Amino acid sequence: MTIAWIQNSIDPDVLIIGGGVAINENNFILSIKSKAEEFLKKYSPQLPRGINIVQAKLGSDAGVIGGAALFV
């Protein structure tokens, strides 16, 4: 529901999901996307681009790398 709220509120070009669960669970991104699309069905005229959810390229290390980048 939170993903659908973010999409409907600020309409980002892409939502990037990272972390261990997103990396290790099969079809996690697909299940989130399908559930968010279900919530957003009534707003489809307002959201012509739909929803684009992708997996973080840095995987579960994204938070660590981002935190380390703050101190460099």
C-alpha positions, 0 to 999 in steps of 0.5 A: 500500500505504501508503494502505491501511495508513493506512486500516486502522490509524487509519481516517480519515474522509477521506484528502486527496492533494495535489501536482503528480502528483495534480493533473496525472495523469488518474485518479490518485486513482481508481487509488490508491483502487482499488488500496487497496480491493484491499489492504483487501478482506480487512478490509472487515468492520472498515472498514464506511465503506470508503475515501474519498480526495479531491484537495486543494482547494489543489492543488499549492500546499497545501505552500507555503500550509501552510508560510507559515501557520506563519510568520504 
